[in-house]
C-alpha cells in the first residue's frame, strides 16, 4: 500500500502505521485488524492507541454493545451513539416541518425521540442479504412503532442517506428493551449504499492514484 499510494511508513505507540495522503493514518492493531484514524494527526493517533483496550478504543457503552452484537449476529455493523445529542425542543421544531406524521402527537413523538440512545444498522450476508435497523431508547418509545419508520425515512432522505429498500422493511418492537426494529431484505445496490456511510481513507487514496495514472 505504501509503495502504491506513496504513503509514509511509521511506528506510532509501538504499532506499525502508515500515513496516507488523504490526511488519515492506518494503524495495524493486530494481524487481523487495521484501523483508520482521521484526521492524520500523529499525536491524536498516539493518544487513541494508548486509550484502546483489546483493539477497541474506550467506546461509549452503546457502541461497545454494538461491537458485541456484531461479533455474534452480523457481518457488518454501523452504529451511532445519539444519547443526549439533540434536545426535545429542537426535535419538536424539526418534526413540526414533517407532513408525513400526525402533528397532534408532536409532543409525544418529540419526547420519545429525545430518549433515543442510538441507532444500529446490521447487515447479514447469506444466500440473500438482509438488513436490520435497531433504534434503542432510554424509555418506552411511545408512538414510534407507527411513526418511527416514516420519520427515519424522512431524516435519511433529507441527509442524502436514503436506501430505497427500507421502504419495504417491516417494523417490530421489543418492549422489554425499549427497542424498535426495522428489518428486511437488502439489494446489492442498497448494500453498496450502506458502504458509503463508512469513510474509507485508503479507498480514496487508491482512487486518486488510479486517476493520476490515466
GROMACS elastic network, one bead per residue, 0.5 to 0.9 nm:
[ bonds ]
;  ai    aj funct       b0    kb
    1     4     6  0.52029   500
    1     5     6  0.61479   500
    1     6     6  0.77662   500
    1     7     6  0.73944   500
    1    18     6  0.86972   500
    1   202     6  0.86997   500
    1   206     6  0.87197   500
    2     5     6  0.56463   500
    2     6     6  0.51701   500
    2     8     6  0.64155   500
    2     9     6  0.68424   500
    2    18     6  0.71126   500
    2    19     6  0.86106   500
    2    20     6  0.82481   500
    3     6     6  0.52332   500
    3     7     6  0.70198   500
    3     8     6  0.89066   500
    4     7     6  0.79524   500
    4   206     6  0.79420   500
    4   209     6  0.76120   500
    5    20     6  0.77734   500
    5    21     6  0.76661   500
    5   202     6  0.89220   500
    5   205     6  0.64342   500
    5   206     6  0.65067   500
    5   208     6  0.84595   500
    5   209     6  0.60772   500
    6    20     6  0.78246   500
    6    21     6  0.76003   500
    7    18     6  0.62107   500
    7    19     6  0.54684   500
    7    21     6  0.62115   500
    8    17     6  0.83700   500
    8    18     6  0.55339   500
    8    19     6  0.50440   500
    8    20     6  0.68984   500
    8    21     6  0.86017   500
    9    16     6  0.76082   500
    9    17     6  0.59809   500
    9    19     6  0.64583   500
   10    15     6  0.84224   500
   10    16     6  0.62168   500
   10    18     6  0.57491   500
   10    19     6  0.71747   500
   11    14     6  0.59164   500
   11    15     6  0.53811   500
   11    17     6  0.53513   500
   11    18     6  0.80736   500
   11    27     6  0.87275   500
   12    15     6  0.53089   500
   12    16     6  0.65446   500
   12    17     6  0.62406   500
   12    27     6  0.79480   500
   12    42     6  0.74902   500
   12    43     6  0.88535   500
   12    45     6  0.76065   500
   12    46     6  0.59104   500
   12    49     6  0.81029   500
   13    16     6  0.84936   500
   13    45     6  0.84315   500
   13    46     6  0.54622   500
   13    47     6  0.82172   500
   13    49     6  0.63146   500
   13    50     6  0.70744   500
   14    49     6  0.89642   500
   15    27     6  0.67679   500
   15    28     6  0.63337   500
   15    29     6  0.68578   500
   15    30     6  0.87860   500
   15    49     6  0.84889   500
   16    26     6  0.84822   500
   16    27     6  0.60538   500
   16    28     6  0.55144   500
   16    29     6  0.79936   500
   17    25     6  0.68009   500
   17    26     6  0.54562   500
   17    28     6  0.61403   500
   18    24     6  0.86061   500
   18    25     6  0.56363   500
   18    26     6  0.50489   500
   18    27     6  0.65893   500
   18    28     6  0.86198   500
   19    22     6  0.85948   500
   19    23     6  0.75362   500
   19    24     6  0.62336   500
   19    26     6  0.64588   500
   19    27     6  0.88475   500
   19    40     6  0.69262   500
   19    42     6  0.87422   500
   20    23     6  0.59262   500
   20    24     6  0.53268   500
   20    25     6  0.56858   500
   20    26     6  0.73588   500
   20    40     6  0.76253   500
   20   201     6  0.77375   500
   20   202     6  0.73638   500
   20   205     6  0.73602   500
   21    24     6  0.71934   500
   21    25     6  0.89272   500
   21    40     6  0.89532   500
   21   201     6  0.89684   500
   21   205     6  0.67736   500
   22    25     6  0.87102   500
   22    38     6  0.89955   500
   22    39     6  0.87001   500
   22    40     6  0.81291   500
   22   201     6  0.63626   500
   22   202     6  0.79252   500
   22   204     6  0.71822   500
   22   205     6  0.62402   500
   23    38     6  0.65996   500
   23    39     6  0.54791   500
   23    41     6  0.79893   500
   23   201     6  0.81242   500
   24    36     6  0.66701   500
   24    37     6  0.56523   500
   24    39     6  0.51255   500
   24    41     6  0.75751   500
   24   201     6  0.64970   500
   24   202     6  0.84593   500
   25    35     6  0.81637   500
   25    36     6  0.56141   500
   25    37     6  0.52340   500
   25    38     6  0.64879   500
   25    39     6  0.76003   500
   25    40     6  0.51366   500
   25    41     6  0.77761   500
   25    42     6  0.79232   500
   25    45     6  0.76924   500
   25   201     6  0.84638   500
   26    34     6  0.65243   500
   26    35     6  0.56074   500
   26    37     6  0.64231   500
   26    38     6  0.89795   500
   26    40     6  0.88854   500
   26   201     6  0.87481   500
   26   202     6  0.83041   500
   27    30     6  0.89701   500
   27    33     6  0.85493   500
   27    34     6  0.55611   500
   27    35     6  0.52034   500
   27    36     6  0.63746   500
   27    37     6  0.77519   500
   27    45     6  0.85756   500
   27    49     6  0.87943   500
   28    31     6  0.72936   500
   28    32     6  0.83559   500
   28    33     6  0.62708   500
   28    35     6  0.65394   500
   29    32     6  0.78298   500
   29    33     6  0.55094   500
   29    34     6  0.56864   500
   29    35     6  0.68801   500
   29    49     6  0.86260   500
   29    55     6  0.60923   500
   30    33     6  0.52675   500
   30    34     6  0.71646   500
   30    55     6  0.76382   500
   31    34     6  0.81159   500
   33    55     6  0.78983   500
   36   199     6  0.89564   500
   36   200     6  0.75922   500
   36   201     6  0.72405   500
   36   202     6  0.83454   500
   37    40     6  0.65277   500
   37    41     6  0.83267   500
   37    44     6  0.86764   500
   37    45     6  0.65575   500
   37    48     6  0.87756   500
   37   201     6  0.88503   500
   38    41     6  0.72109   500
   38    44     6  0.89899   500
   38    45     6  0.82951   500
   38   201     6  0.83089   500
   39    42     6  0.89167   500
   39    44     6  0.85614   500
   39    45     6  0.88386   500
   40    43     6  0.89957   500
   40    44     6  0.81707   500
   40    45     6  0.75698   500
   41    44     6  0.54098   500
   41    45     6  0.61950   500
   41    46     6  0.86437   500
   42    45     6  0.50854   500
   42    46     6  0.60706   500
   42    47     6  0.86659   500
   43    46     6  0.50526   500
   43    47     6  0.62675   500
   43    48     6  0.86468   500
   44    47     6  0.51389   500
   44    48     6  0.62189   500
   44    49     6  0.87302   500
   45    48     6  0.50138   500
   45    49     6  0.62699   500
   45    50     6  0.87426   500
   46    49     6  0.51356   500
   46    50     6  0.63749   500
   46    51     6  0.87569   500
   47    50     6  0.50923   500
   47    51     6  0.62128   500
   47    52     6  0.87030   500
   48    51     6  0.51006   500
   48    52     6  0.61502   500
   48    57     6  0.67086   500
   48    58     6  0.86785   500
   49    52     6  0.53237   500
   49    53     6  0.85537   500
   49    55     6  0.86179   500
   49    57     6  0.75589   500
   50    53     6  0.83238   500
   50    57     6  0.87503   500
   51    56     6  0.87226   500
   51    57     6  0.60095   500
   51    58     6  0.62979   500
   52    55     6  0.60672   500
   52    56     6  0.52114   500
   52    58     6  0.57264   500
   52    59     6  0.87564   500
   53    56     6  0.53236   500
   53    57     6  0.59248   500
   53    58     6  0.67985   500
   54    57     6  0.81193   500
   56    59     6  0.74062   500
   56    64     6  0.86888   500
   58    64     6  0.84088   500
   59    62     6  0.78984   500
   59    63     6  0.59112   500
   59    64     6  0.57777   500
   60    63     6  0.53626   500
   60    64     6  0.61241   500
   60    65     6  0.86436   500
   60    81     6  0.76446   500
   61    64     6  0.51262   500
   61    65     6  0.62469   500
   61    66     6  0.87239   500
   61    81     6  0.89073   500
   62    65     6  0.52106   500
   62    66     6  0.63713   500
   62    67     6  0.89136   500
   62    79     6  0.85828   500
   62    80     6  0.84125   500
   62    81     6  0.62465   500
   62    83     6  0.87727   500
   62   117     6  0.74320   500
   62   118     6  0.70835   500
   63    67     6  0.63431   500
   63    68     6  0.87708   500
   63    79     6  0.65755   500
   63    80     6  0.72820   500
   63    81     6  0.64329   500
   63   118     6  0.85563   500
   63   120     6  0.88284   500
   64    67     6  0.51773   500
   64    68     6  0.64809   500
   64    69     6  0.87054   500
   65    68     6  0.51047   500
   65    69     6  0.61192   500
   65    70     6  0.86057   500
   66    70     6  0.61215   500
   66    71     6  0.86787   500
   66    77     6  0.74192   500
   66    78     6  0.83489   500
   66    79     6  0.65572   500
   66   120     6  0.69148   500
   67    70     6  0.50862   500
   67    71     6  0.63327   500
   67    72     6  0.88701   500
   67    77     6  0.76753   500
   67    79     6  0.86519   500
   68    71     6  0.51633   500
   68    72     6  0.64953   500
   68    73     6  0.85790   500
   69    72     6  0.53183   500
   69    73     6  0.57221   500
   69    74     6  0.72223   500
   69    77     6  0.84477   500
   69   122     6  0.89096   500
   70    73     6  0.53315   500
   70    75     6  0.66507   500
   70    76     6  0.66317   500
   70    77     6  0.58909   500
   70   122     6  0.74036   500
   71    74     6  0.66882   500
   71    75     6  0.78161   500
   72    75     6  0.88904   500
   73   122     6  0.82948   500
   73   123     6  0.89487   500
   73   124     6  0.77517   500
   74    77     6  0.68305   500
   74   122     6  0.59091   500
   74   123     6  0.57112   500
   74   125     6  0.80559   500
   75   122     6  0.74852   500
   75   123     6  0.58906   500
   75   124     6  0.51557   500
   75   125     6  0.66372   500
   76   121     6  0.81873   500
   76   122     6  0.57232   500
   76   123     6  0.51170   500
   76   124     6  0.68464   500
   76   125     6  0.87871   500
   77   120     6  0.69301   500
   77   121     6  0.56785   500
   77   123     6  0.65056   500
   78   119     6  0.83872   500
   78   120     6  0.58757   500
   78   121     6  0.51327   500
   78   122     6  0.65821   500
   78   123     6  0.88343   500
   78   194     6  0.85819   500
   78   197     6  0.78599   500
   78   198     6  0.77445   500
   79   118     6  0.73686   500
   79   119     6  0.57930   500
   79   121     6  0.61650   500
   79   122     6  0.84226   500
   80   117     6  0.87876   500
   80   118     6  0.54944   500
   80   119     6  0.53212   500
   80   120     6  0.63980   500
   80   121     6  0.87949   500
   81    85     6  0.84974   500
   81   117     6  0.63438   500
   81   119     6  0.68271   500
   81   120     6  0.86409   500
   82    85     6  0.53114   500
   82    86     6  0.79786   500
   82   116     6  0.65378   500
   82   117     6  0.53046   500
   82   119     6  0.73693   500
   83    86     6  0.81908   500
   83   114     6  0.82422   500
   83   115     6  0.72606   500
   83   116     6  0.60001   500
   83   118     6  0.61918   500
   83   137     6  0.86856   500
   83   138     6  0.85399   500
   84    87     6  0.67962   500
   84   114     6  0.71590   500
   84   115     6  0.75547   500
   84   116     6  0.77601   500
   84   117     6  0.75231   500
   85   114     6  0.84366   500
   86    89     6  0.84672   500
   86    90     6  0.65845   500
   86    91     6  0.67347   500
   86   113     6  0.89648   500
   86   114     6  0.67376   500
   87    90     6  0.55221   500
   87    91     6  0.63108   500
   87    92     6  0.87569   500
   87   110     6  0.88838   500
   87   114     6  0.59920   500
   88    91     6  0.50652   500
   88    92     6  0.60844   500
   88    93     6  0.86045   500
   88   107     6  0.86551   500
   88   110     6  0.56771   500
   88   111     6  0.60517   500
   88   112     6  0.87759   500
   88   113     6  0.76870   500
   88   114     6  0.52322   500
   88   115     6  0.86979   500
   89    92     6  0.51224   500
   89    93     6  0.62420   500
   89    94     6  0.87958   500
   89   110     6  0.76899   500
   89   114     6  0.89336   500
   90    93     6  0.50760   500
   90    94     6  0.63817   500
   90    95     6  0.87019   500
   90   110     6  0.87194   500
   91    94     6  0.51969   500
   91    95     6  0.61180   500
   91    96     6  0.85711   500
   91   109     6  0.88438   500
   91   110     6  0.57013   500
   91   111     6  0.84999   500
   91   113     6  0.74555   500
   91   114     6  0.71499   500
   92    95     6  0.50852   500
   92    96     6  0.60661   500
   92    97     6  0.89938   500
   92   106     6  0.65665   500
   92   107     6  0.68186   500
   92   109     6  0.79464   500
   92   110     6  0.51880   500
   92   111     6  0.83907   500
   93    96     6  0.53227   500
   93    97     6  0.71852   500
   93   110     6  0.89074   500
   94    97     6  0.56764   500
   94    98     6  0.73211   500
   95    98     6  0.52556   500
   95    99     6  0.85044   500
   95   101     6  0.80937   500
   95   103     6  0.82456   500
   95   106     6  0.70644   500
   95   109     6  0.83469   500
   95   110     6  0.75356   500
   95   151     6  0.82316   500
   96    99     6  0.77484   500
   96   101     6  0.87703   500
   96   103     6  0.68187   500
   96   106     6  0.70970   500
   98   101     6  0.63348   500
   98   102     6  0.89996   500
   98   103     6  0.83711   500
   98   151     6  0.81089   500
   98   154     6  0.79054   500
   99   102     6  0.77657   500
   99   103     6  0.78754   500
  100   103     6  0.87947   500
  100   147     6  0.87775   500
  100   150     6  0.68848   500
  100   151     6  0.77450   500
  100   154     6  0.83558   500
  101   104     6  0.87808   500
  101   105     6  0.82438   500
  101   106     6  0.82141   500
  101   147     6  0.66547   500
  101   150     6  0.74988   500
  101   151     6  0.75659   500
  102   105     6  0.57498   500
  102   106     6  0.70338   500
  102   147     6  0.84146   500
  103   107     6  0.85500   500
  104   107     6  0.78921   500
  104   108     6  0.88391   500
  105   108     6  0.53183   500
  105   109     6  0.62561   500
  105   110     6  0.86063   500
  105   143     6  0.82674   500
  106   109     6  0.52480   500
  106   110     6  0.60490   500
  106   111     6  0.85949   500
  107   110     6  0.51227   500
  107   111     6  0.61575   500
  107   112     6  0.86849   500
  108   111     6  0.52734   500
  108   112     6  0.63485   500
  108   113     6  0.87811   500
  108   141     6  0.89887   500
  108   142     6  0.68606   500
  108   143     6  0.71317   500
  109   112     6  0.51681   500
  109   113     6  0.61725   500
  109   114     6  0.85192   500
  109   141     6  0.81293   500
  109   142     6  0.71044   500
  109   143     6  0.63462   500
  109   144     6  0.70128   500
  109   147     6  0.78731   500
  109   148     6  0.87218   500
  110   113     6  0.52340   500
  110   114     6  0.60247   500
  110   115     6  0.87494   500
  111   114     6  0.51549   500
  111   115     6  0.66127   500
  111   141     6  0.83606   500
  111   142     6  0.84875   500
  112   115     6  0.53370   500
  112   116     6  0.69114   500
  112   137     6  0.75686   500
  112   138     6  0.87263   500
  112   139     6  0.73209   500
  112   140     6  0.72356   500
  112   142     6  0.60803   500
  112   143     6  0.77797   500
  112   144     6  0.73846   500
  113   116     6  0.51380   500
  113   117     6  0.89295   500
  113   137     6  0.77269   500
  113   141     6  0.74066   500
  113   144     6  0.83283   500
  113   148     6  0.89304   500
  114   117     6  0.85740   500
  114   137     6  0.85711   500
  114   138     6  0.89549   500
  115   136     6  0.86608   500
  115   137     6  0.53752   500
  115   138     6  0.51406   500
  115   139     6  0.61545   500
  115   140     6  0.85763   500
  115   141     6  0.78041   500
  116   119     6  0.81123   500
  116   135     6  0.72699   500
  116   136     6  0.59498   500
  116   138     6  0.61428   500
  116   139     6  0.81024   500
  116   141     6  0.82966   500
  117   135     6  0.77716   500
  117   136     6  0.54158   500
  117   137     6  0.50422   500
  117   138     6  0.60439   500
  118   134     6  0.82836   500
  118   135     6  0.61654   500
  118   136     6  0.55123   500
  118   137     6  0.72099   500
  119   133     6  0.69329   500
  119   134     6  0.56488   500
  119   136     6  0.63314   500
  120   132     6  0.80559   500
  120   133     6  0.56902   500
  120   134     6  0.50821   500
  120   135     6  0.66702   500
  120   136     6  0.82279   500
  121   131     6  0.71704   500
  121   132     6  0.56976   500
  121   134     6  0.63451   500
  121   135     6  0.88899   500
  122   130     6  0.84012   500
  122   131     6  0.56904   500
  122   132     6  0.52303   500
  122   133     6  0.64406   500
  122   134     6  0.81107   500
  123   129     6  0.70911   500
  123   130     6  0.57948   500
  123   132     6  0.65505   500
  123   133     6  0.89901   500
  123   186     6  0.83752   500
  123   191     6  0.82415   500
  124   128     6  0.83627   500
  124   129     6  0.58870   500
  124   130     6  0.53929   500
  124   131     6  0.64454   500
  124   132     6  0.86619   500
  125   128     6  0.61909   500
  125   130     6  0.65953   500
  125   131     6  0.88990   500
  126   129     6  0.60663   500
  126   130     6  0.81815   500
  128   185     6  0.73423   500
  128   186     6  0.78095   500
  128   187     6  0.84282   500
  129   184     6  0.88863   500
  129   185     6  0.60188   500
  129   186     6  0.52384   500
  129   187     6  0.67637   500
  129   188     6  0.76099   500
  129   191     6  0.79251   500
  130   183     6  0.75302   500
  130   184     6  0.57322   500
  130   187     6  0.82278   500
  131   166     6  0.87750   500
  131   169     6  0.88021   500
  131   182     6  0.84113   500
  131   183     6  0.56134   500
  131   184     6  0.56553   500
  131   185     6  0.60580   500
  131   186     6  0.58300   500
  131   191     6  0.86775   500
  132   169     6  0.85846   500
  132   181     6  0.68094   500
  132   182     6  0.56614   500
  132   184     6  0.65786   500
  132   185     6  0.87298   500
  133   180     6  0.82413   500
  133   181     6  0.57161   500
  133   182     6  0.50768   500
  133   183     6  0.61440   500
  134   179     6  0.67491   500
  134   180     6  0.59784   500
  134   182     6  0.65589   500
  134   183     6  0.84568   500
  135   148     6  0.88351   500
  135   178     6  0.84676   500
  135   179     6  0.55920   500
  135   180     6  0.51622   500
  135   181     6  0.63008   500
  135   182     6  0.83288   500
  136   139     6  0.88824   500
  136   141     6  0.87238   500
  136   177     6  0.77183   500
  136   178     6  0.61759   500
  136   180     6  0.67916   500
  136   181     6  0.87675   500
  137   140     6  0.69368   500
  137   141     6  0.64129   500
  137   177     6  0.81199   500
  137   178     6  0.54459   500
  137   179     6  0.62357   500
  137   180     6  0.84286   500
  138   141     6  0.82565   500
  138   177     6  0.88508   500
  138   178     6  0.68929   500
  139   142     6  0.85949   500
  139   177     6  0.88830   500
  139   178     6  0.61526   500
  140   175     6  0.72784   500
  140   176     6  0.89641   500
  140   177     6  0.86271   500
  140   178     6  0.53537   500
  140   179     6  0.82273   500
  141   144     6  0.55659   500
  141   145     6  0.77994   500
  141   175     6  0.86285   500
  141   178     6  0.64140   500
  141   179     6  0.75205   500
  141   180     6  0.79230   500
  142   145     6  0.75616   500
  143   146     6  0.60240   500
  143   147     6  0.60948   500
  143   148     6  0.75780   500
  144   149     6  0.77558   500
  144   151     6  0.89149   500
  144   180     6  0.73205   500
  145   148     6  0.57720   500
  145   149     6  0.76849   500
  145   171     6  0.68680   500
  145   172     6  0.70393   500
  145   173     6  0.68192   500
  145   180     6  0.65642   500
  145   181     6  0.87705   500
  146   149     6  0.69280   500
  146   150     6  0.79212   500
  146   171     6  0.81133   500
  147   150     6  0.56128   500
  147   151     6  0.61315   500
  147   152     6  0.85528   500
  148   151     6  0.53073   500
  148   152     6  0.60403   500
  148   153     6  0.86320   500
  148   171     6  0.86595   500
  148   180     6  0.77860   500
  148   182     6  0.89873   500
  149   152     6  0.50588   500
  149   153     6  0.61247   500
  149   154     6  0.85730   500
  149   166     6  0.85837   500
  149   167     6  0.83129   500
  149   171     6  0.74147   500
  149   182     6  0.73453   500
  150   153     6  0.51620   500
  150   154     6  0.61702   500
  150   155     6  0.87006   500
  150   167     6  0.87168   500
  151   154     6  0.50930   500
  151   155     6  0.62300   500
  151   156     6  0.86386   500
  152   155     6  0.51625   500
  152   156     6  0.61415   500
  152   157     6  0.85600   500
  153   156     6  0.51126   500
  153   157     6  0.60631   500
  153   158     6  0.85551   500
  153   162     6  0.66927   500
  153   163     6  0.85096   500
  153   166     6  0.77531   500
  153   167     6  0.77132   500
  154   157     6  0.51626   500
  154   158     6  0.61611   500
  154   159     6  0.87239   500
  154   162     6  0.83622   500
  155   158     6  0.51558   500
  155   159     6  0.63182   500
  155   160     6  0.86648   500
  155   161     6  0.83178   500
  155   162     6  0.82699   500
  156   159     6  0.52614   500
  156   160     6  0.60959   500
  156   163     6  0.79615   500
  157   160     6  0.51349   500
  157   161     6  0.58948   500
  157   163     6  0.84816   500
  158   161     6  0.76737   500
  158   162     6  0.81951   500
  159   162     6  0.77720   500
  161   193     6  0.79375   500
  161   194     6  0.83539   500
  161   196     6  0.87058   500
  161   197     6  0.79543   500
  162   165     6  0.88558   500
  162   166     6  0.81200   500
  162   193     6  0.84259   500
  163   166     6  0.59243   500
  163   167     6  0.80908   500
  163   189     6  0.88100   500
  163   190     6  0.57962   500
  163   191     6  0.87134   500
  163   193     6  0.67707   500
  163   194     6  0.77650   500
  164   167     6  0.58580   500
  164   168     6  0.80437   500
  164   190     6  0.71606   500
  165   168     6  0.57857   500
  165   169     6  0.69196   500
  165   184     6  0.79254   500
  165   185     6  0.72760   500
  165   186     6  0.60612   500
  165   187     6  0.70035   500
  165   190     6  0.65534   500
  166   169     6  0.50434   500
  166   170     6  0.84875   500
  166   182     6  0.79031   500
  166   183     6  0.76309   500
  166   184     6  0.74282   500
  166   185     6  0.85559   500
  166   186     6  0.81192   500
  166   190     6  0.89529   500
  167   170     6  0.85682   500
  168   183     6  0.87190   500
  168   184     6  0.71744   500
  168   185     6  0.83717   500
  169   182     6  0.60398   500
  169   183     6  0.50413   500
  169   185     6  0.72841   500
  170   181     6  0.81361   500
  170   182     6  0.55607   500
  170   183     6  0.55498   500
  170   184     6  0.63732   500
  171   180     6  0.71313   500
  171   181     6  0.57217   500
  171   183     6  0.67060   500
  172   179     6  0.86112   500
  172   180     6  0.60283   500
  172   181     6  0.52267   500
  172   182     6  0.64893   500
  172   183     6  0.83174   500
  173   176     6  0.89214   500
  173   177     6  0.88201   500
  173   178     6  0.77486   500
  173   179     6  0.57124   500
  173   181     6  0.58065   500
  173   182     6  0.86590   500
  174   177     6  0.56642   500
  174   178     6  0.60685   500
  174   179     6  0.50441   500
  174   180     6  0.63884   500
  174   181     6  0.76894   500
  175   179     6  0.62723   500
  175   180     6  0.81869   500
  176   179     6  0.78329   500
  186   189     6  0.80819   500
  186   190     6  0.58689   500
  186   191     6  0.63718   500
  187   191     6  0.61639   500
  187   192     6  0.86703   500
  188   192     6  0.63078   500
  188   193     6  0.86883   500
  189   192     6  0.51309   500
  189   193     6  0.63174   500
  189   194     6  0.88704   500
  190   194     6  0.64268   500
  190   195     6  0.88291   500
  191   194     6  0.52094   500
  191   195     6  0.65910   500
  192   195     6  0.50585   500
  192   196     6  0.69694   500
  193   196     6  0.54439   500
  193   197     6  0.74793   500
  194   197     6  0.55202   500
  194   198     6  0.76970   500
  195   198     6  0.57391   500
  195   199     6  0.83505   500
  196   199     6  0.69053   500
  196   200     6  0.86760   500
  199   203     6  0.87671   500
  200   203     6  0.55617   500
  200   204     6  0.68925   500
  201   204     6  0.52240   500
  201   205     6  0.64281   500
  201   206     6  0.88174   500
  202   205     6  0.50828   500
  202   206     6  0.62128   500
  202   207     6  0.85433   500
  203   206     6  0.51005   500
  203   207     6  0.60508   500
  203   208     6  0.85676   500
  204   207     6  0.50259   500
  204   208     6  0.61586   500
  204   209     6  0.85631   500
  205   208     6  0.50723   500
  205   209     6  0.60877   500
  205   210     6  0.85201   500
  206   210     6  0.60886   500
  206   211     6  0.86251   500
  207   210     6  0.50443   500
  207   211     6  0.61868   500
  207   212     6  0.86627   500
  208   211     6  0.50893   500
  208   212     6  0.61805   500
  208   213     6  0.86819   500
  209   212     6  0.52699   500
  209   213     6  0.63729   500
  210   213     6  0.52810   500
  210   214     6  0.67063   500
  211   214     6  0.54933   500
